[in-house]
Amino acid sequence: MLERLSWKRLALELALFCLPALLLGLIFGYLSWWLLAAVLAALMWNFYNQLKLSHWLWVDRSMTPPPGRWSWEPLFYGLYQMQQRNRRRRRELALLIKRFRSGAESLPDAVVMTTEEGNIFWCNGLAQHLLGFRWPEDNGQHILNLLRYPEFSSYLQQQEFSRPLTLQLNNEHYVEFRVMPYSEGQLLMVARDVTQMRQLEGARRNFFANVSHELRTPLTVLQGYLEMMSDQEMDGSLRSKALSTMQEQTRRMDGLVKQLLTLSRIEAAPIVDMNEKVDVPLMLRVLQREAQSLSGGNHQITFRVNDGLKVFGNEDQLRSAVSNLVYNAVNHTPTGTHIEVSWQQTPHGAQFQVSDNGPGIAAEHIPRLTERFYRVDKARSRQTGGSGLGLAIVKHALGHHDARLEVLSEPGSGTRFIFTLPNRLIVPAALSENALKH
């Protein structure tokens, strides 16, 4: 085990050089010359080892130091040990940086590291996707050259990082920026995409506004008639009309609340049991009688049903979907319209279709039909008691069955509402026959 160099070891080494010279001087004379030669030999030995050290450090740069003797051996070995420690530290730091970057890449937010002046020296992959950065091409770029927004520039210059900044970027995304000091002379910027949160907040505000608007009219009617009844005596015909109107508005509110509860229940259902056999033909036979009764003979309604076509799914949700589509066709088409309801098997799956030869729907309305409270003809919808929630219920119910609603319509050419349940949800014929036998 080598020990560190000490003055005793240096003195012993010098004595080893001088002892032969002292003996030779005592024997042959000229002691001072012999001592001078011994000192020069010691200097030459040290110069030689210095050259070896310099060659190893600047030219050779190998892992293993040159062999040393005497006082130079602990020096060479000490340098070698220091080099090994530095290599270990570099490996540990590289591993630490790799883990940091790997963790930063796994974050759901964009992460950008800059100098205090704003020059970028690292960003993760999400920053490249969300903010449009390019790495490593943008290394050293000033962040204000890449994010050219006056609000963001003012935010950085004011250095008020206690509150976040939310911006709408050119790519239509809403992004929340948070900046914080990271280390001396460095800043860490975290950018989070809050577009969906903004949309949900907007949908929530619209939902409450629409519900309030829908309930305000019937409540106003009820309040008005109740005030009339309390303030004055009403004759029989007016009283009968008031009671009839109030009952109608009460039914309207009751229908709205029921549809809201249905929509809420469908949206909140985490997992739908897809092993339940649904007898859609039986469901449609019942629905046919209800549609004829609702129509009152004002529409020509035809049902074409494959009686052997049953599916796996949630019966309540599928009933909500098909009944809303049929009731919409009856309620929102003029008298004399021909309505056809079809339930058939196609190569793509079990297809349900409701078509009519009514006035049709303009193209600009079709993408918004499944929005809550959206109505094409608001006046007619209120007259028929429509709430604008039916197609929203259909959309969410079909979403749990891996299907989507298609709307095909042109003004003057009628309308078709179609959805197709995938083949894997169709009950095999053998299972249907066994169910009938039992």
C-alpha positions in Angstrom: 0.0 0.0 0.0 1.6 3.3 -1.1 1.7 6.2 1.2 1.7 9.9 0.4 5.1 11.6 -0.1 6.8 13.0 3.1 9.8 15.1 3.7 11.5 12.1 5.4 11.2 10.1 2.2 12.7 13.0 0.2 15.5 13.4 2.7 16.2 9.6 2.5 16.3 9.7 -1.3 18.7 12.6 -1.3 20.9 10.8 1.2 20.9 7.7 -1.1 22.3 9.9 -3.9 24.9 11.6 -1.7 26.1 8.5 0.2 28.1 7.0 -2.7 29.6 10.4 -3.5 30.7 10.8 0.2 32.3 7.4 0.3 34.1 8.0 -3.1 35.3 11.4 -1.8 36.7 10.0 1.4 38.6 7.3 -0.6 39.8 9.3 -3.7 39.5 12.9 -2.4 37.7 15.7 -4.2 34.7 15.3 -2.0 33.0 18.5 -3.1 33.1 17.4 -6.8 31.7 14.0 -6.0 28.8 15.7 -4.0 28.2 18.1 -6.9 28.0 15.1 -9.3 25.5 13.4 -6.9 23.3 16.4 -6.8 23.4 16.8 -10.6 22.4 13.1 -10.9 19.5 13.7 -8.5 18.4 16.7 -10.6 18.7 14.7 -13.9 16.6 11.9 -12.3 13.8 14.4 -11.3 14.0 16.1 -14.8 13.6 12.7 -16.5 10.5 11.8 -14.4 9.0 15.3 -15.1 9.3 14.7 -18.8 7.7 11.3 -18.4 4.8 12.9 -16.4 4.4 15.6 -19.1 4.4 13.1 -21.9 1.7 11.0 -20.1 -0.5 14.1 -19.4 -0.2 15.8 -22.8 0.7 13.2 -25.4 0.0 9.6 -24.2 -3.2 10.3 -22.1 -3.6 6.6 -21.4 -5.4 5.2 -18.4 -2.3 3.7 -16.9 0.5 6.1 -15.7 4.1 5.4 -16.5 6.1 3.4 -13.9 7.7 5.5 -11.2 10.5 4.9 -8.7 11.3 6.2 -5.3 9.6 9.6 -4.6 7.9 9.6 -8.0 6.0 6.4 -7.5 3.4 7.9 -5.0 3.1 11.0 -7.3 2.3 8.9 -10.4 -0.1 6.6 -8.4 -1.8 9.6 -6.7 -2.4 11.2 -10.1 -3.8 8.0 -11.4 -6.2 7.7 -8.4 -7.3 11.3 -8.9 -8.0 10.6 -12.6 -10.0 7.5 -11.7 -12.1 9.5 -9.2 -12.8 12.2 -11.8 -13.9 9.6 -14.3 -16.2 8.0 -11.8 -17.7 11.5 -11.0 -18.1 12.2 -14.7 -19.9 8.9 -15.1 -22.2 9.6 -12.1 -22.9 13.1 -13.4 -23.6 11.8 -16.9 -26.0 9.2 -15.4 -27.7 11.8 -13.2 -28.1 14.1 -16.2 -29.5 11.2 -18.3 -32.0 10.4 -15.5 -33.0 14.0 -15.3 -33.6 14.3 -19.0 -35.4 11.0 -19.1 -37.7 12.2 -16.2 -38.2 15.5 -18.0 -39.1 13.7 -21.2 -41.7 11.7 -19.3 -43.4 14.8 -17.9 -46.8 15.7 -19.3 -45.5 19.3 -19.7 -43.1 21.1 -22.0 -39.9 21.9 -20.1 -37.4 24.5 -21.3 -34.1 25.5 -19.6 -32.6 28.9 -20.3 -29.9 31.2 -19.0 -31.0 34.3 -17.0 -30.7 36.3 -20.2 -33.2 33.9 -22.0 -30.9 31.8 -24.1 -32.1 28.2 -24.5 -29.7 25.4 -23.6 -32.1 22.5 -23.3 -35.7 21.5 -23.9 -37.7 18.3 -23.9 -39.6 16.6 -26.7 -43.0 18.0 -25.7 -41.6 21.5 -26.0 -40.7 20.8 -29.6 -44.2 19.5 -30.2 -46.2 22.1 -28.3 -44.1 25.2 -28.8 -42.6 24.4 -32.2 -38.9 24.3 -31.0 -36.3 22.4 -32.9 -33.6 20.6 -31.0 -30.6 20.9 -31.2 -30.9 23.5 -33.9 -32.4 26.1 -31.4 -29.6 25.5 -28.9 -28.4 29.0 -27.8 -31.4 30.8 -29.4 -33.0 33.5 -27.4 -36.5 32.3 -26.3 -38.1 35.6 -27.4 -37.0 34.9 -31.0 -39.0 31.7 -30.9 -42.1 32.8 -28.9 -43.0 36.2 -30.4 -45.9 37.2 -28.2 -46.0 40.7 -26.6 -47.6 39.3 -23.4 -44.9 36.6 -23.0 -42.1 39.2 -23.6 -43.6 41.5 -21.0 -44.0 38.6 -18.6 -40.2 37.7 -18.8 -39.1 41.3 -18.6 -41.2 42.1 -15.5 -39.7 39.0 -13.7 -43.1 38.5 -11.8 -43.0 34.7 -11.8 -45.3 34.2 -8.8 -48.3 33.9 -11.1 -48.6 31.9 -14.3 -49.2 33.3 -17.8 -51.8 31.8 -20.1 -51.6 32.5 -23.9 -53.3 31.3 -27.0 -50.6 30.3 -29.4 -50.7 30.5 -33.2 -51.6 26.8 -33.3 -54.9 27.5 -31.5 -53.6 25.9 -28.3 -54.0 27.6 -24.9 -50.8 27.2 -23.0 -50.0 28.1 -19.3 -46.4 29.2 -18.7 -44.7 29.0 -15.4 -41.1 30.3 -15.0 -38.9 29.7 -11.9 -35.2 30.1 -11.0 -33.5 26.8 -11.4 -30.0 27.4 -10.3 -27.6 30.3 -10.3 -28.0 32.2 -13.6 -30.6 29.7 -15.0 -34.4 29.6 -15.4 -36.7 26.7 -15.8 -39.9 27.2 -17.9 -42.8 24.7 -17.7 -45.5 25.1 -20.3 -48.8 23.1 -20.0 -51.4 22.6 -22.6 -54.7 23.8 -21.0 -56.8 23.8 -24.2 -59.0 20.9 -23.1 -59.4 22.5 -19.7 -60.5 25.8 -21.3 -62.9 23.9 -23.6 -64.4 22.0 -20.6 -64.7 25.2 -18.7 -66.5 26.8 -21.7 -68.7 23.8 -22.0 -69.6 24.0 -18.4 -70.5 27.6 -18.6 -72.6 27.0 -21.7 -74.3 24.1 -20.1 -75.4 26.1 -17.0 -76.4 29.0 -19.2 -78.5 26.7 -21.5 -80.1 24.9 -18.5 -81.0 28.2 -16.9 -82.4 29.5 -20.2 -84.5 26.3 -20.8 -86.0 26.4 -17.3 -86.6 30.2 -17.3 -89.4 30.1 -19.8 -91.6 27.4 -18.2 -90.9 28.9 -14.7 -91.9 32.3 -16.0 -95.2 30.9 -17.4 -96.0 29.1 -14.1 -95.1 32.2 -12.0 -97.3 34.4 -14.2 -100.4 32.2 -14.0 -99.9 31.6 -10.3 -99.8 35.4 -9.7 -102.9 35.8 -11.8 -104.7 33.1 -9.8 -103.7 34.7 -6.5 -104.5 38.3 -7.5 -108.0 37.8 -9.1 -110.8 35.4 -9.7 -110.5 33.5 -13.0 -113.5 32.3 -15.0 -113.8 28.7 -15.9 -112.4 28.8 -19.5 -109.4 31.0 -18.5 -108.7 28.9 -15.4 -108.9 25.7 -17.6 -106.4 27.2 -20.1 -104.1 28.3 -17.3 -104.0 24.8 -15.7 -103.5 23.2 -19.1 -100.6 25.5 -19.9 -99.0 25.0 -16.5 -99.3 21.2 -16.9 -97.7 21.5 -20.3 -94.8 23.5 -19.0 -94.4 21.2 -16.0 -94.2 18.2 -18.4 -91.6 20.1 -20.4 -89.5 20.7 -17.3 -89.9 17.1 -16.2 -88.8 15.9 -19.6 -85.8 18.2 -19.6 -84.7 17.0 -16.1 -85.2 13.3 -17.2 -83.0 13.8 -20.3 -80.4 15.6 -18.2 -80.3 12.7 -15.8 -80.1 10.2 -18.6 -77.2 12.1 -20.2 -75.4 12.4 -16.9 -75.9 8.7 -16.2 -74.5 7.7 -19.6 -71.5 10.0 -19.3 -70.7 8.9 -15.8 -70.9 5.1 -16.6 -67.2 4.1 -16.3 -67.5 0.6 -17.9 -70.4 -0.8 -19.8 -71.2 -4.5 -19.5 -70.9 -5.6 -23.1 -72.0 -9.2 -22.3 -75.6 -8.4 -21.9 -77.8 -9.7 -24.8 -80.0 -7.0 -26.2 -83.1 -8.0 -28.1 -83.2 -5.0 -30.5 -86.1 -6.4 -32.7 -88.3 -6.7 -29.6 -87.3 -3.2 -28.6 -88.2 -1.8 -32.0 -91.6 -3.5 -32.1 -92.5 -1.7 -28.9 -91.0 1.5 -30.3 -93.1 1.2 -33.5 -96.3 1.3 -31.5 -95.1 4.3 -29.5 -94.0 6.1 -32.6 -97.4 5.5 -34.3 -99.2 6.8 -31.2 -96.9 9.8 -31.0 -97.4 10.6 -34.7 -101.2 10.4 -34.4 -101.5 9.3 -38.0 -99.7 12.4 -39.3 -96.7 10.4 -40.6 -96.2 7.3 -42.7 -93.9 5.2 -40.5 -92.3 2.0 -41.9 -90.1 -0.4 -39.8 -87.8 -2.9 -41.6 -86.4 -5.1 -38.9 -84.2 -8.2 -39.1 -85.9 -10.3 -36.3 -82.9 -12.5 -35.7 -80.3 -9.7 -35.3 -79.5 -9.3 -31.6 -76.4 -7.6 -30.2 -74.3 -7.5 -27.0 -74.4 -4.2 -25.2 -76.2 -2.1 -22.6 -80.0 -2.3 -23.2 -80.9 1.0 -21.5 -78.3 3.0 -23.5 -79.2 1.4 -26.8 -82.9 2.0 -26.1 -82.1 5.7 -25.4 -80.2 5.9 -28.7 -82.8 4.3 -31.0 -85.8 5.9 -29.3 -84.3 9.4 -29.5 -83.6 9.0 -33.2 -87.1 7.8 -33.9 -88.8 10.4 -31.7 -86.7 13.2 -33.4 -87.9 12.0 -36.8 -91.5 12.1 -35.7 -91.4 15.4 -33.8 -89.2 17.4 -36.1 -90.6 16.6 -39.6 -93.8 18.1 -41.1 -97.1 16.2 -41.4 -97.2 13.7 -44.2 -93.5 12.9 -44.1 -92.5 9.3 -44.7 -90.2 7.9 -42.0 -88.4 4.6 -42.5 -86.7 2.8 -39.6 -84.2 0.0 -40.6 -82.3 -2.6 -38.5 -80.3 -4.8 -40.8 -77.0 -6.7 -40.8 -74.3 -5.4 -43.1 -70.7 -6.5 -43.8 -69.5 -3.8 -41.3 -71.9 -4.8 -38.5 -75.5 -4.3 -37.2 -76.8 -1.1 -38.8 -79.6 1.1 -37.5 -81.0 3.7 -39.8 -83.7 6.3 -39.5 -84.5 8.2 -42.8 -87.2 10.6 -43.8 -88.1 12.6 -46.9 -88.6 15.8 -44.9 -87.1 19.3 -45.6 -83.5 18.2 -44.7 -80.8 19.9 -42.7 -78.4 22.6 -44.0 -74.7 21.5 -44.0 -73.6 24.1 -41.5 -75.8 22.6 -38.8 -74.8 18.9 -39.2 -71.4 19.1 -37.3 -73.1 20.6 -34.2 -76.2 18.4 -34.0 -74.9 16.3 -31.1 -74.0 19.4 -29.0 -76.1 19.8 -25.9 -79.1 22.1 -26.4 -78.3 22.8 -30.1 -81.4 23.2 -32.2 -81.7 23.7 -36.0 -85.1 25.3 -35.7 -85.4 26.7 -32.2 -88.9 27.9 -32.5 -90.2 24.6 -33.8 -88.2 22.6 -31.2 -89.8 24.6 -28.4 -93.3 24.1 -29.9 -92.7 20.3 -29.9 -91.1 20.2 -26.5 -87.6 19.5 -27.8 -84.8 20.1 -25.4 -81.8 19.8 -27.8 -80.4 16.9 -25.6 -81.6 13.9 -27.6 -78.7 13.6 -30.1 -76.2 14.3 -27.3 -77.6 11.3 -25.5 -77.3 9.2 -28.7 -73.7 10.3 -29.2 -72.6 9.3 -25.7 -74.6 6.0 -25.7 -73.0 5.0 -29.0 -69.6 5.9 -27.8 -69.8 3.2 -25.2 -70.5 0.7 -28.0 -67.7 1.7 -30.3 -70.0 3.3 -32.8 -70.6 6.8 -34.0 -73.6 8.6 -35.4 -73.6 9.6 -39.1 -75.9 12.3 -40.4 -76.5 12.5 -44.2 -78.8 15.3 -45.3 -79.3 18.0 -47.9 -82.0 20.7 -47.8 -85.0 19.4 -49.7 -83.7 15.8 -49.9 -84.6 14.4 -46.5 -82.3 13.2 -43.7 -80.7 9.9 -42.7 -79.3 9.1 -39.2 -77.1 6.0 -39.2 -75.0 4.1 -36.7 -73.4 0.7 -37.1 -72.5 -1.6 -34.2 -69.3 -3.6 -34.9 -69.5 -7.3 -35.9 -68.0 -8.4 -32.6 -71.1 -7.2 -30.8 -73.5 -9.2 -32.9 -74.9 -12.2 -31.0 -74.2 -15.4 -33.0 -77.2 -17.1 -34.5 -76.7 -20.3 -32.4 -76.9 -18.3 -29.2 -80.0 -16.5 -30.3 -81.7 -19.9 -31.2 -80.7 -21.4 -27.8 -82.2 -18.3 -26.0 -85.5 -18.8 -27.9 -85.7 -22.5 -27.0 -85.2 -21.7 -23.3 
